[in-house]
Amino acid sequence: MTTIYPLSALRALALHATGLDTANGSEPSLSLDSVFETVDRLGAVQIDTLQMVARAHYITLWSRLGTYDLALFDTLANDQEQRKLFEGWYHAACFIPIHEYRYQLPQQRHLRENGHRWYTEWMAQPGNRELMEAILERIRREGALRANNIEGEKHQHGTWWNWRPEKMALEHLFSFGELMIAGRVKFQRVYELTERVLPEWVDKREPTAEQRDQFWLERGAKALGICLPRNAADYTWMKLGKARPLIAELVKAGVLVEVQGETLNGVERLIVQRENLPALEKAASGEIRAERTTFLNPFDNLWWAQGRDEAFWGFRQRLEAYYPAPKRVYGYFCLPILHKDRLVGRFDPKLERKTGALRLKALYLEPGIEPSEELTADLAGAMRDFMRFHSAKELVIEKSDPAGFGKKLLRAM
């Protein structure tokens, strides 16, 4: 008889796999190792430019570890002697464990040899190839550079589609693998020769594209804990048509295991990476339970599995920053609220760095969620730590739904 795992077990395993089940106050001791191990467990953390509060990659770690010194993360990403993370492409632009750098090599080779329309059109324009070669030689001779260290013709600033030619040249060299990101200054990338950034101990053997894809699919499935088969592809933004036969091969080989689970859409076929099977049984027996109350940024790894938020939690996550203001339902940069194994609400924050106020432009509980004393107390505890993480001195709540919940939260603070 086929076991059908209950929704409670699916949620517990999904949160356990991504490190979101630890009870507040029982996090591992904060160190370079614990920060790195958290990123390594996830496979990557996404980088984004929005900073209504701390940047996304920092919050992804806070959600799992609580308040920590950002210098720990920066050391792992920027310090040449202690570097264990690098900037590359995974789900999007991400910080990735540097021991997995070799899986970037197939795409770098593809871009160098075949190019992308953006690259080939840009390099076909007069002087651009020579500019790229000159910048590479300058970095080879002088050392690491930022784009604004290179003088060029005045150019209207805009989005990444409207970069100066010098920035375009640097980004092409980065995409080709000639350069790596040695660090950031005021969030601006510092470009350096790959051989000067990549530690000697890193495995540089290039896998085939298929080997890379299989590795990433297995990696994604493991980080997700339990998911729909297509979600393993979502985790690295791989096209489903490309991923589907590889997922079937991994299932046939026993690397991924098919199970039946009770989602909000009914009983569905799900996959589990084989090393997560014991954890699934513990989740089903109640030995693994989600105990954490925390907040999740819109780029958190939990959202990388498209549609799982609705199938497992009945919660629709979306980043409304890219919507015109009249079309926003909740706000510009809402952070969902995780309370144990439920997604219970969200809030739209803005850190006022000059005054030290954390302003919630809106605070919402999901339909059917009661503002119980336990929920209020747990949320207040998480909010105190969130404020500590941001060195915020005051919490301001402009709008609350239910109307009285904001005042109740403030009293509990």
Secondary structure, 3 states (H helix, E strand, C coil): CCCEECHHHHHHHHHHHCCCCCCCCCCCCCCHHHHHHHHHHHCCEECCCCCCCCCHHHHHHHHHHCCCCHHHHHHHHHCCCCCCEEEEECCCEEEEEHHHHHHHHHHHHHHHHCCCHHHHHHHHCCCHHHHHHHHHHHHHHHCCECHHHCCCCCCCCCCHHHCCHHHHHHHHHHHCCCEEEEEEECCEEEEEEHHHHCCCCCCCCCCCHHHHHHHHHHHHHHHHCCECHHHHHHCCCCCHHHHHHHHHHHHHCCCEEEEEEEECCEEEEEEEEHHHHHHHHHHHHCCCCCCCEEECCCCCHHHHCCCHHHHHHCCCCCCHHHCCHHHCCCCCCCEEEEECCEEEEEEEEEEECCCCEEEEEEEEECCCCCCCHHHHHHHHHHHHHHHHHCCCCEEEECCEECCCHHHHHHHHC
